[in-house]
Amino acid sequence: RPAGIPAGGQYASQPHPKPGYHLDAEVGTDSKGDLRFPGRFDDAEAVAWRSAGISRHEATTWRLVTAYQEPPVTPEEAAEWGREMRVIQAGSWRGAGFTAASAARWSKAGLTEPLDASRWIKEGFDDPTVARTWKAEGFDAPEARSWVDAGFGTATALRWGNAGFAPSEASRVRRGGRLDPTEVDAGGW
């Protein structure tokens, strides 16, 4: 090894030159324009994270994962998220605007991606188990919304859709008294 190259661990073992700072990592700036160290916490911050039951490693990970999210994650919020899912997952859900409880409901229902859950919510599906049922049958959120608006449940929408009917056509045919799509030719009813 060339002279002057430190062996592993030497940086971590040296104290930070600014009193009251702890841990490792360097990125970003604070409100004063000084470097902000996501892995370095002043004494009050370190106590707050520890009091919330968050390890140094987890606290550093939270800061890195949510570095561009506003407002910044608090130790209490991180602890709440930590009861529901891992930090990386939680950071994605939080960044998409979900609360810990809401993210847990959607994730436990099988919709594990925040963007996917957001699409279902945008289409008016507030119950993740209902969204999961439609998704399991192969419907995306806008398509499921069309069938629901036309008065169909999952099973009947699947039957009419497989027979070649669009939601509005199927609704018209049903209003005309035909309850079974096999009784009608989708192209020439």
GROMACS elastic network, one bead per residue, 0.5 to 0.9 nm:
[ bonds ]
;  ai    aj funct       b0    kb
    1     4     6  0.87779   500
    1     5     6  0.71655   500
    2     5     6  0.60743   500
    3     6     6  0.82979   500
    6     9     6  0.82641   500
    6    10     6  0.64623   500
    6    11     6  0.82196   500
    7    10     6  0.62844   500
    7    11     6  0.89659   500
    8    11     6  0.76658   500
    8    12     6  0.85824   500
    9    12     6  0.52773   500
    9    13     6  0.62174   500
    9    14     6  0.88904   500
   10    13     6  0.52343   500
   10    14     6  0.65124   500
   11    14     6  0.54012   500
   11    15     6  0.83499   500
   11    24     6  0.86552   500
   12    15     6  0.76620   500
   12    16     6  0.89534   500
   12    23     6  0.75821   500
   12    24     6  0.66497   500
   14    17     6  0.87706   500
   15    18     6  0.84628   500
   15    19     6  0.85367   500
   15    21     6  0.83382   500
   15    22     6  0.76551   500
   15    23     6  0.89330   500
   16    19     6  0.68952   500
   16    20     6  0.82026   500
   16    21     6  0.61771   500
   16    22     6  0.67073   500
   16    23     6  0.82713   500
   16    24     6  0.88246   500
   16    40     6  0.89279   500
   17    21     6  0.82064   500
   18    21     6  0.61877   500
   19    22     6  0.86851   500
   19    42     6  0.84658   500
   20    41     6  0.78323   500
   20    42     6  0.51502   500
   20    43     6  0.56547   500
   20    44     6  0.89765   500
   21    40     6  0.57064   500
   21    41     6  0.54047   500
   21    43     6  0.68423   500
   22    39     6  0.76904   500
   22    41     6  0.54466   500
   22    42     6  0.66187   500
   22    43     6  0.78817   500
   22    46     6  0.81013   500
   23    37     6  0.88289   500
   23    38     6  0.89632   500
   23    39     6  0.54616   500
   23    41     6  0.69290   500
   23    56     6  0.77357   500
   23    60     6  0.85197   500
   24    37     6  0.76308   500
   24    38     6  0.80326   500
   24    40     6  0.58027   500
   24    60     6  0.85604   500
   25    37     6  0.59632   500
   25    38     6  0.63093   500
   25    40     6  0.69403   500
   25    60     6  0.84547   500
   26    35     6  0.76295   500
   26    36     6  0.68757   500
   26    38     6  0.63399   500
   26    39     6  0.70054   500
   26    40     6  0.80140   500
   27    35     6  0.69757   500
   27    36     6  0.60562   500
   27    37     6  0.54572   500
   27    38     6  0.63509   500
   27    39     6  0.87439   500
   27    64     6  0.87996   500
   28    33     6  0.89271   500
   28    34     6  0.84598   500
   28    35     6  0.58162   500
   28    36     6  0.51265   500
   28    37     6  0.68530   500
   28    38     6  0.77987   500
   28    67     6  0.85756   500
   29    32     6  0.76280   500
   29    33     6  0.53067   500
   29    34     6  0.52579   500
   29    37     6  0.77795   500
   30    33     6  0.53070   500
   30    34     6  0.54927   500
   30    35     6  0.61269   500
   30    36     6  0.50933   500
   30    37     6  0.86942   500
   31    34     6  0.73834   500
   31    36     6  0.88876   500
   32    35     6  0.86756   500
   33    36     6  0.83460   500
   36    39     6  0.88444   500
   36    40     6  0.79867   500
   37    40     6  0.50396   500
   37    41     6  0.76536   500
   38    41     6  0.75903   500
   38    59     6  0.87191   500
   38    60     6  0.60272   500
   38    61     6  0.84036   500
   38    62     6  0.87919   500
   38    63     6  0.55160   500
   38    64     6  0.63262   500
   38    67     6  0.80571   500
   39    56     6  0.80928   500
   39    57     6  0.82355   500
   39    59     6  0.76240   500
   39    61     6  0.79947   500
   39    63     6  0.73938   500
   39    64     6  0.81353   500
   40    46     6  0.86088   500
   40    60     6  0.77735   500
   41    44     6  0.77826   500
   41    45     6  0.54706   500
   41    46     6  0.54838   500
   41    60     6  0.89154   500
   42    45     6  0.53306   500
   42    46     6  0.61433   500
   42    47     6  0.86923   500
   43    46     6  0.51460   500
   43    47     6  0.62330   500
   43    48     6  0.86756   500
   44    47     6  0.51918   500
   44    48     6  0.62093   500
   44    49     6  0.87674   500
   45    48     6  0.50264   500
   45    49     6  0.62081   500
   45    50     6  0.85215   500
   45    75     6  0.86861   500
   46    49     6  0.53004   500
   46    50     6  0.61243   500
   46    51     6  0.84784   500
   46    56     6  0.79621   500
   46    59     6  0.88619   500
   47    50     6  0.50998   500
   47    51     6  0.58909   500
   47    52     6  0.85666   500
   48    51     6  0.50752   500
   48    52     6  0.62989   500
   48    53     6  0.88309   500
   48    54     6  0.88303   500
   48    74     6  0.88173   500
   48    75     6  0.64426   500
   48    76     6  0.84074   500
   49    52     6  0.51995   500
   49    53     6  0.65707   500
   49    54     6  0.53401   500
   49    55     6  0.72476   500
   49    56     6  0.77488   500
   49    59     6  0.67376   500
   49    74     6  0.82894   500
   49    75     6  0.50870   500
   49    76     6  0.79068   500
   49    78     6  0.88643   500
   49    79     6  0.88377   500
   50    53     6  0.50744   500
   50    54     6  0.53372   500
   50    55     6  0.63875   500
   50    56     6  0.77275   500
   50    59     6  0.88964   500
   50    75     6  0.83569   500
   51    54     6  0.74064   500
   51    75     6  0.83119   500
   51    76     6  0.88624   500
   52    55     6  0.89441   500
   52    75     6  0.58273   500
   52    76     6  0.57620   500
   52    77     6  0.89573   500
   52    78     6  0.82248   500
   52    79     6  0.61116   500
   53    75     6  0.84346   500
   53    76     6  0.88714   500
   53    79     6  0.69017   500
   54    57     6  0.81679   500
   54    58     6  0.60818   500
   54    59     6  0.61434   500
   54    75     6  0.72327   500
   54    78     6  0.77776   500
   54    79     6  0.66627   500
   54    82     6  0.86897   500
   55    58     6  0.51527   500
   55    59     6  0.60791   500
   55    60     6  0.85483   500
   56    59     6  0.51126   500
   56    60     6  0.61436   500
   56    61     6  0.85501   500
   57    60     6  0.52120   500
   57    61     6  0.61610   500
   57    62     6  0.86266   500
   58    62     6  0.60341   500
   58    63     6  0.86226   500
   58    78     6  0.89696   500
   58    87     6  0.74754   500
   59    62     6  0.50443   500
   59    63     6  0.63301   500
   59    64     6  0.87427   500
   59    75     6  0.77409   500
   59    78     6  0.81862   500
   60    63     6  0.51746   500
   60    64     6  0.63141   500
   60    65     6  0.86435   500
   61    64     6  0.51091   500
   61    65     6  0.59588   500
   61    66     6  0.84026   500
   61    87     6  0.71679   500
   61    88     6  0.81118   500
   62    65     6  0.52026   500
   62    66     6  0.59499   500
   62    67     6  0.80216   500
   62    73     6  0.74584   500
   62    78     6  0.73539   500
   62    87     6  0.64145   500
   62    88     6  0.80442   500
   62    91     6  0.74806   500
   63    66     6  0.53763   500
   63    67     6  0.54577   500
   63    72     6  0.80904   500
   63    73     6  0.75245   500
   64    67     6  0.51324   500
   64    68     6  0.85782   500
   65    68     6  0.80781   500
   65    69     6  0.86894   500
   65    87     6  0.76733   500
   65    88     6  0.65783   500
   65    90     6  0.89761   500
   65    91     6  0.58136   500
   65    92     6  0.82462   500
   66    69     6  0.51775   500
   66    70     6  0.82335   500
   66    72     6  0.70506   500
   66    73     6  0.70097   500
   66    91     6  0.59171   500
   66    92     6  0.84894   500
   66    94     6  0.83446   500
   66    95     6  0.74903   500
   67    70     6  0.84016   500
   67    72     6  0.74243   500
   67    73     6  0.88685   500
   68    71     6  0.89532   500
   68    72     6  0.81772   500
   68    95     6  0.87364   500
   69    72     6  0.60884   500
   69    73     6  0.79795   500
   69    91     6  0.88595   500
   69    94     6  0.83172   500
   69    95     6  0.62803   500
   70    73     6  0.78658   500
   70    95     6  0.85998   500
   71    74     6  0.86974   500
   73    76     6  0.83005   500
   73    77     6  0.62867   500
   73    78     6  0.64883   500
   74    77     6  0.51504   500
   74    78     6  0.61261   500
   74    79     6  0.85949   500
   75    78     6  0.50070   500
   75    79     6  0.61512   500
   75    80     6  0.87042   500
   76    79     6  0.50939   500
   76    80     6  0.63567   500
   76    81     6  0.87668   500
   77    80     6  0.50521   500
   77    81     6  0.62420   500
   77    82     6  0.84613   500
   77   100     6  0.83112   500
   78    81     6  0.50855   500
   78    82     6  0.59293   500
   78    83     6  0.87575   500
   78    87     6  0.81126   500
   78    90     6  0.86584   500
   79    83     6  0.65127   500
   80    83     6  0.54567   500
   80    84     6  0.71092   500
   80   100     6  0.66505   500
   80   101     6  0.85287   500
   81    84     6  0.52856   500
   81    85     6  0.62414   500
   81    86     6  0.77829   500
   81    87     6  0.75835   500
   81    90     6  0.62412   500
   81    91     6  0.88944   500
   81    94     6  0.89024   500
   81    99     6  0.82710   500
   81   100     6  0.51108   500
   81   101     6  0.80449   500
   81   104     6  0.87570   500
   82    85     6  0.54506   500
   82    86     6  0.60853   500
   82    87     6  0.66912   500
   82    90     6  0.77503   500
   82   100     6  0.86292   500
   83    86     6  0.83806   500
   83   100     6  0.86425   500
   84    90     6  0.81237   500
   84   100     6  0.67541   500
   84   101     6  0.75406   500
   84   103     6  0.82324   500
   84   104     6  0.58558   500
   85    88     6  0.84086   500
   85    89     6  0.64794   500
   85    90     6  0.60604   500
   85   100     6  0.85260   500
   85   103     6  0.89315   500
   85   104     6  0.74328   500
   86    89     6  0.55130   500
   86    90     6  0.60277   500
   86    91     6  0.86072   500
   87    91     6  0.59770   500
   87    92     6  0.87060   500
   88    91     6  0.52131   500
   88    92     6  0.65998   500
   88    93     6  0.89471   500
   89    92     6  0.53052   500
   89    93     6  0.64091   500
   89    94     6  0.86116   500
   89   112     6  0.88276   500
   89   113     6  0.86883   500
   90    93     6  0.51082   500
   90    94     6  0.58828   500
   90    95     6  0.83250   500
   90   100     6  0.74736   500
   90   103     6  0.79684   500
   91    94     6  0.50852   500
   91    95     6  0.59255   500
   91    96     6  0.85844   500
   92    95     6  0.50911   500
   92    96     6  0.63336   500
   92    97     6  0.89156   500
   92   113     6  0.83490   500
   92   114     6  0.68765   500
   93    96     6  0.51315   500
   93    97     6  0.66059   500
   93    98     6  0.55525   500
   93    99     6  0.76930   500
   93   100     6  0.79230   500
   93   103     6  0.62361   500
   93   113     6  0.78234   500
   93   114     6  0.53661   500
   93   115     6  0.85405   500
   94    97     6  0.51564   500
   94    98     6  0.51443   500
   94    99     6  0.64427   500
   94   100     6  0.74547   500
   94   103     6  0.81355   500
   94   114     6  0.87517   500
   95    98     6  0.74212   500
   95   114     6  0.88415   500
   96   114     6  0.63325   500
   96   115     6  0.72903   500
   96   118     6  0.78992   500
   97   114     6  0.88530   500
   98   101     6  0.81034   500
   98   102     6  0.60546   500
   98   103     6  0.57416   500
   98   114     6  0.80488   500
   98   118     6  0.89922   500
   99   102     6  0.52415   500
   99   103     6  0.60222   500
   99   104     6  0.84625   500
  100   103     6  0.52067   500
  100   104     6  0.60919   500
  100   105     6  0.87274   500
  101   104     6  0.51321   500
  101   105     6  0.63330   500
  101   106     6  0.88912   500
  102   105     6  0.51402   500
  102   106     6  0.64056   500
  102   107     6  0.85398   500
  103   106     6  0.52912   500
  103   107     6  0.59414   500
  103   108     6  0.83929   500
  103   112     6  0.84796   500
  103   114     6  0.76447   500
  103   117     6  0.87013   500
  104   107     6  0.50627   500
  104   108     6  0.58290   500
  104   109     6  0.83670   500
  104   112     6  0.89516   500
  105   108     6  0.53026   500
  105   109     6  0.61793   500
  105   110     6  0.88998   500
  105   111     6  0.89385   500
  105   127     6  0.87406   500
  105   128     6  0.69052   500
  105   129     6  0.88108   500
  106   109     6  0.51177   500
  106   110     6  0.66213   500
  106   111     6  0.54551   500
  106   112     6  0.67318   500
  106   113     6  0.86234   500
  106   114     6  0.83691   500
  106   117     6  0.66907   500
  106   127     6  0.82677   500
  106   128     6  0.53003   500
  106   129     6  0.79568   500
  106   132     6  0.89138   500
  107   110     6  0.52716   500
  107   111     6  0.50479   500
  107   113     6  0.74481   500
  107   114     6  0.84461   500
  107   117     6  0.85603   500
  107   128     6  0.85121   500
  108   111     6  0.72886   500
  108   112     6  0.75645   500
  108   128     6  0.87572   500
  109   112     6  0.80077   500
  109   128     6  0.59050   500
  109   129     6  0.56666   500
  109   131     6  0.87464   500
  109   132     6  0.66296   500
  110   113     6  0.89135   500
  110   128     6  0.82391   500
  110   129     6  0.82986   500
  110   132     6  0.66984   500
  111   114     6  0.77497   500
  111   116     6  0.67929   500
  111   117     6  0.61124   500
  111   128     6  0.75111   500
  111   131     6  0.84249   500
  111   132     6  0.68626   500
  112   115     6  0.89759   500
  112   116     6  0.77482   500
  112   117     6  0.76322   500
  113   116     6  0.53467   500
  113   117     6  0.63877   500
  113   118     6  0.86753   500
  114   117     6  0.50818   500
  114   118     6  0.59924   500
  114   119     6  0.86665   500
  115   119     6  0.63380   500
  115   120     6  0.89119   500
  116   119     6  0.52471   500
  116   120     6  0.66666   500
  116   121     6  0.88572   500
  116   141     6  0.86773   500
  117   120     6  0.52391   500
  117   121     6  0.62438   500
  117   122     6  0.85974   500
  117   128     6  0.78120   500
  117   131     6  0.84463   500
  118   121     6  0.50303   500
  118   122     6  0.59861   500
  118   123     6  0.86187   500
  119   122     6  0.50571   500
  119   123     6  0.63937   500
  119   124     6  0.88922   500
  119   125     6  0.88107   500
  119   140     6  0.87739   500
  119   141     6  0.62540   500
  119   142     6  0.81378   500
  120   123     6  0.51670   500
  120   124     6  0.65466   500
  120   125     6  0.53186   500
  120   126     6  0.75429   500
  120   128     6  0.81956   500
  120   131     6  0.65083   500
  120   140     6  0.82003   500
  120   141     6  0.50944   500
  120   142     6  0.78814   500
  120   145     6  0.87938   500
  121   124     6  0.50473   500
  121   126     6  0.55278   500
  121   127     6  0.83694   500
  121   128     6  0.86095   500
  121   131     6  0.87400   500
  121   141     6  0.85006   500
  122   125     6  0.73269   500
  122   126     6  0.87686   500
  122   141     6  0.84107   500
  122   142     6  0.89453   500
  123   126     6  0.87102   500
  123   141     6  0.62294   500
  123   142     6  0.62541   500
  123   144     6  0.85209   500
  123   145     6  0.61517   500
  124   127     6  0.88784   500
  124   141     6  0.89273   500
  124   145     6  0.75934   500
  125   128     6  0.70558   500
  125   130     6  0.71150   500
  125   131     6  0.61214   500
  125   141     6  0.82060   500
  125   145     6  0.81769   500
  126   129     6  0.89784   500
  126   130     6  0.81861   500
  126   131     6  0.80139   500
  127   130     6  0.54876   500
  127   131     6  0.65375   500
  127   132     6  0.87905   500
  128   132     6  0.59865   500
  128   133     6  0.85977   500
  129   133     6  0.62462   500
  129   134     6  0.88392   500
  130   133     6  0.51464   500
  130   134     6  0.65196   500
  130   135     6  0.86635   500
  131   134     6  0.52870   500
  131   135     6  0.60819   500
  131   136     6  0.85062   500
  131   140     6  0.89951   500
  131   141     6  0.76265   500
  131   144     6  0.84893   500
  132   136     6  0.58935   500
  132   137     6  0.86429   500
  133   136     6  0.51652   500
  133   137     6  0.65639   500
  133   139     6  0.89995   500
  133   154     6  0.74139   500
  134   137     6  0.53127   500
  134   138     6  0.67210   500
  134   139     6  0.55278   500
  134   140     6  0.74744   500
  134   141     6  0.80116   500
  134   144     6  0.64972   500
  134   153     6  0.88258   500
  134   154     6  0.60184   500
  135   138     6  0.51035   500
  135   140     6  0.60160   500
  135   141     6  0.76315   500
  135   144     6  0.82658   500
  136   139     6  0.73584   500
  137   154     6  0.74604   500
  137   155     6  0.84154   500
  137   158     6  0.74315   500
  138   158     6  0.87866   500
  139   142     6  0.82155   500
  139   143     6  0.59954   500
  139   144     6  0.56738   500
  139   154     6  0.89038   500
  139   158     6  0.87389   500
  140   143     6  0.54424   500
  140   144     6  0.60588   500
  140   145     6  0.86371   500
  141   144     6  0.51458   500
  141   145     6  0.61370   500
  141   146     6  0.87566   500
  142   145     6  0.50140   500
  142   146     6  0.63321   500
  142   147     6  0.88705   500
  143   146     6  0.51385   500
  143   147     6  0.65093   500
  143   148     6  0.87663   500
  143   167     6  0.87001   500
  144   147     6  0.51923   500
  144   148     6  0.61728   500
  144   149     6  0.85440   500
  144   153     6  0.89962   500
  144   154     6  0.80800   500
  144   157     6  0.84754   500
  145   148     6  0.50974   500
  145   149     6  0.60031   500
  145   150     6  0.85063   500
  146   149     6  0.51520   500
  146   150     6  0.62016   500
  146   151     6  0.88072   500
  146   152     6  0.89056   500
  146   166     6  0.88692   500
  146   167     6  0.62510   500
  146   168     6  0.80490   500
  147   150     6  0.50146   500
  147   151     6  0.64248   500
  147   152     6  0.53696   500
  147   153     6  0.73086   500
  147   154     6  0.81476   500
  147   157     6  0.61950   500
  147   166     6  0.83503   500
  147   167     6  0.52025   500
  147   168     6  0.80318   500
  147   171     6  0.88756   500
  148   151     6  0.50636   500
  148   152     6  0.51035   500
  148   153     6  0.63671   500
  148   154     6  0.83084   500
  148   157     6  0.83743   500
  148   167     6  0.85501   500
  149   152     6  0.74290   500
  149   167     6  0.83692   500
  149   168     6  0.89473   500
  150   167     6  0.58679   500
  150   168     6  0.61518   500
  150   170     6  0.80709   500
  150   171     6  0.58027   500
  151   157     6  0.89396   500
  151   167     6  0.86253   500
  151   171     6  0.71947   500
  152   155     6  0.80601   500
  152   156     6  0.59576   500
  152   157     6  0.54841   500
  152   167     6  0.81187   500
  152   171     6  0.81575   500
  153   156     6  0.55940   500
  153   157     6  0.58872   500
  153   158     6  0.84699   500
  154   157     6  0.51931   500
  154   158     6  0.61006   500
  154   159     6  0.86982   500
  155   158     6  0.51665   500
  155   159     6  0.63168   500
  155   160     6  0.87958   500
  156   160     6  0.61151   500
  156   161     6  0.82643   500
  157   160     6  0.52465   500
  157   161     6  0.57270   500
  157   162     6  0.82637   500
  157   167     6  0.75266   500
  157   170     6  0.85857   500
  158   161     6  0.50825   500
  158   162     6  0.58843   500
  158   163     6  0.84862   500
  159   162     6  0.52727   500
  159   163     6  0.63452   500
  159   164     6  0.89967   500
  159   180     6  0.85287   500
  159   181     6  0.72106   500
  160   163     6  0.50477   500
  160   164     6  0.66417   500
  160   165     6  0.55973   500
  160   166     6  0.77671   500
  160   167     6  0.79806   500
  160   170     6  0.64818   500
  160   180     6  0.79674   500
  160   181     6  0.56376   500
  160   182     6  0.85721   500
  161   164     6  0.51828   500
  161   165     6  0.50073   500
  161   166     6  0.62592   500
  161   167     6  0.74712   500
  161   170     6  0.81733   500
  161   181     6  0.89438   500
  162   165     6  0.72989   500
  163   181     6  0.62683   500
  163   182     6  0.71206   500
  163   184     6  0.88968   500
  163   185     6  0.83205   500
  163   186     6  0.68113   500
  164   181     6  0.88440   500
  164   185     6  0.86798   500
  164   186     6  0.57503   500
  164   187     6  0.79989   500
  165   168     6  0.80803   500
  165   169     6  0.59347   500
  165   170     6  0.55525   500
  165   181     6  0.82410   500
  165   186     6  0.58189   500
  165   187     6  0.84070   500
  166   169     6  0.53243   500
  166   170     6  0.60713   500
  166   171     6  0.85757   500
  167   170     6  0.51503   500
  167   171     6  0.61130   500
  167   172     6  0.87305   500
  168   171     6  0.51113   500
  168   172     6  0.63215   500
  168   173     6  0.87582   500
  169   172     6  0.51748   500
  169   173     6  0.62387   500
  169   174     6  0.86059   500
  169   186     6  0.84498   500
  170   173     6  0.51712   500
  170   174     6  0.61238   500
  170   175     6  0.85808   500
  170   181     6  0.79255   500
  170   186     6  0.86793   500
  171   174     6  0.51459   500
  171   175     6  0.61406   500
  171   176     6  0.86031   500
  172   175     6  0.51167   500
  172   176     6  0.62907   500
  173   177     6  0.67745   500
  173   178     6  0.58340   500
  173   179     6  0.78346   500
  173   181     6  0.85220   500
  173   184     6  0.83749   500
  173   189     6  0.80024   500
  174   177     6  0.51915   500
  174   179     6  0.53534   500
  174   180     6  0.80419   500
  174   181     6  0.86563   500
  175   178     6  0.72477   500
  175   179     6  0.84828   500
  176   179     6  0.87296   500
  178   181     6  0.72796   500
  178   183     6  0.70860   500
  178   184     6  0.76782   500
  179   182     6  0.89540   500
  179   183     6  0.81232   500
  180   183     6  0.57010   500
  180   184     6  0.76334   500
  181   184     6  0.54932   500
  181   185     6  0.78021   500
  181   186     6  0.78866   500
  182   185     6  0.73479   500
  182   186     6  0.88974   500
  184   187     6  0.86600   500
  184   188     6  0.79209   500
  184   189     6  0.57626   500
  185   188     6  0.54249   500
  185   189     6  0.52850   500
  186   189     6  0.59059   500
